Every structure is written in C-alpha cells, then in structure tokens.
Amino acid sequence: MLSQTNQPKPNAFDNALEQLRIAAEYLKLEDGIHQMLSHPKREVTVSIPTRMDSGETHVFTGYRVQYSDARGPSKGGIRYHPNVSLDEVKALACWMTWKCSIADIPFGGAKGGVICNPKAMSQHELERMTRRYTAAIADFIGPYRDIPAPDVYTNAQVMAWIVDTYSALKGYMVPEVVTGKPISIGGSLGRDKATGRGAVFTTAEAAKVKNLDLKKATFAVEGFGNAGANYAEILQDYGSKLVAASDSKGGVMSKNGIDAAKLIAFKGKTGSVVGMAGTQPIDDDGLLQLDVDILCPAALENAITPEIARGVRAKMIVECANGPTTPAADKILDSNKVFLVPDILANSGGVIVSYLEWVQNLDRISWPELEVNTKLEDKITGAFKEVYRTSQKHSTSMRTAALMVGVGRVADAIRTLGIFP
Ligand code: NAD
C-alpha cells in the first residue's frame, strides 16, 4: 500500500518490534526474554482450495499466528483482506498479546488472516473458504488452545461457520472455540458494540485527565466500520459532535455535525458513507488532519505516517484500529503534545467482552447486556488508570506506558514459568 506521498508503508511487524524494543529498554528486560518476546510461538501457513461459484478452484493463502500463550490460551481475530501478509498477522498477534495483558484477562495473543477480496466474493464462496480454512487450522485452535474472533471483513456469520465446521470435525458442539458469535449460538450480548464502547470509556477517562468537556467536543472517525461506527454512535450519546467519517470508498464532513445513527443506516443501505445528505466530501489525509478535539483512526495500519502526523490538529487520538500510527509518527505526535490513547488499550473492549463471552460459554450461562457493559467499563477503566499512572510515573507517552504494562506482565509470566526443558 502506498501513501499519498508514494512512500512505501512501513512493515507492521517491524513497527511492533520497535515498540517492543522501546518497552524492553524502559523495563530493563533481560535479553533472553526480549528475544523470546520478539518471536511468535507458532506460525501456521495454510493453502485453502475453494470451489468458486464459476466452478473453478481458487487456492487462497491463510495464516494463524499464535504469538504467546504465557498468560493463557492465545486469542485474536481473523482478517479477510487482499493486503493480509504473514508479517501483518504477526504484528497483530503481537499486539493482541500486550492488549490481553494490559486488560489483565487470562489470554495470550494470536491473529489469523486470509489473503482474499471478500467484497468480490459471494456468501457461498466466503462460506466455503471459511470452512476449508477452519479445517486447515482445526488442530491448532480450540477453547483452551487458541480462540479466534472477528476482525476486518469477518463477522458473526463467519464465526458461526467456524463453530459449525470445528464442531463437525470434533463430533460435538464447541461454540466456545470462537467469540463474536451470533447470540443464537452462544454469543454475548454487548459483543457487537464492545470495541467502540470500550474506546468511548477510554475517551471519557482521557477527557477527565485532559480537562476536555465531551459535551462540547468534536470528533472525526477514519474507517466507519464496526469499531468506528459504534464508537461514533456511543460517543455522540456523551454530547460530542461527529464532524467527519470515512470508509474505503471516501469520506464525508459537515461542520454542523453528522448524526452517527443516520450515517450507519445510510452506509447500511448504500455500502458507503459517501453521498450522505448534508455533507461535503473529504479525503482520508484531510480527515486525519482536521481541526477536531478527538481523532479516531478506526480503519487499518499505518494511517498516521510522519507526513500526516505533522499536520494533525486533534488534541487527542483514540486508536480504535490496530497499529494506525507508525513509530516515527508517534514521536512527532508526542513532541506536539497530542494525547494518544494507544490501540492496545483503546480497542481492548472487543477482546474484554470476548473474554466475557468465553467465560459465559464455559460456565453455560448468559449475562444481561447491562452486566456485560458494566464489567467492560470496570476492566477497561482500570486498565486506563494503570497505564496513565505508569505514564506519569515514568514521564512517558501513553503508548510506551501501555507497552510497559503489557510487556511487563507477559515477561513476569515467562520468568515465573521458566523455560522447558
Ligand atoms: P470493519 O471491516 O467493520 O471496518 C473497517 C472500516 O474501515 C470499513 O468501513 C472500511 O471501509 C474502512 N476502511 C478500509 N480502508 C480504509 C481506508 N483506507 N480509509 C478509510 N477507511 C477505510 O472492521 P473493524 O472490525 O471495525 O476493524 C477496524 C479496525 O479496528 C482494525 O484495525 C481492527 O483490527 C480494529 N479492531 C477491531 C475490533 C473489533 O471488535 N471489530 C477489535 C479490536 C480492533
């Protein structure tokens, strides 16, 4: 992928390793543990022969990376996208490890992905590809081993196909093999909006420490999908005004504000935010550099490069996406005193409610949505406070503080477990 300046985007795993290096330095991590944390525990690459509707066979490539299970079974979403690569999946699995650790839930980190263009595939083709991918990784996943969930361009229906295929192979129903399932087969109430809701809880905490009045705040969302659209709708309930939003087809803005619920309905009908009544078009770079209080990158990695960072005017960035800011851009934002709630904290609401879904499944119980949302708020607010305390104590950015908390706990677990044999 190329940015507007035609500079190649940095490798996401290089970014993840650079972030780890910074945390390791602050934590004075032993070299052996730093080395262990620089390598995924397991990387699986699979070929996925799929019968297409035309009758032809197409062989897709898929990955599952289990980065660490030192703190519990590994956990992470599955992404369907043409730009999926092994390094991207490794980076996302690495970030999942720190994210579960910061949220203090008993999971390690994993991620999966298939190189495909889901927008150009029929539901039947997606189903056949998902089932074959599941069969290919079935020996590596499981409720006590590695628990997938949705990510970009996968959803509750994809999770249902995984449950059905995995269960067919086992010979009994195993809904707890994934999270983010439909409610009818054991999904948790509140899971669909959990990432956006969690990010709003962190925004509210950030607003308290930065004295920002959310009732008067303006915000922009890059990537109006599951995470971004729910973030917008819920933050709007706090009185904040959505002034711009974008998706892969383009962006829209209005100084008077855009009703998030209406924009969700519009996108549901037309497939994009583009063309929403009462808005003007805006490109992605323009959106990222808008004069707003809060900027929420909620699309893909490397959206905020140094070139973009130099023009960022937002007071606060809340990273709903994974890895939207490059390490070089981080330095610029930091020196410009932009308060950044990093991805591994801001978007942890999804995995926190995934954990709650897994617990409900294993206990064969189901909690009301309010109870799920309250548990989410407790967990993510606690995580924010711990990261903020760490940033104040060590005079570091929130990103470095989050990494210190996340990496530090995983390192502690490895030290305690020791190395086999
Ligand atoms: P999604 O597929 O529902 O939404 C992604 C959105 O981004 C879509 O609207 C798409 O059109 C848009 N997009 C893609 N490329 C874009 C571009 N270049 N510019 C602007 N918009 C673009 O996916 P999602 O689940 O909302 O995931 C979005 C991000 O949030 C990813 O980084 C994902 O890893 C992260 N995340 C999601 C969850 C979750 O529970 N859904 C949890 C944690 C992190």
Boltz pocket constraint, residues with backbone or C-beta under 6 A from the ligand:
constraints:
  - pocket:
      binder: B
      contacts: [[A, 150], [A, 151], [A, 152], [A, 153], [A, 154], [A, 191], [A, 195], [A, 222], [A, 223], [A, 224], [A, 225], [A, 226], [A, 227], [A, 228], [A, 246], [A, 247], [A, 248], [A, 249], [A, 250], [A, 284], [A, 298], [A, 299], [A, 300], [A, 301], [A, 320], [A, 321], [A, 322], [A, 323], [A, 347], [A, 348], [A, 350], [A, 351]]
      max_distance: 6.0
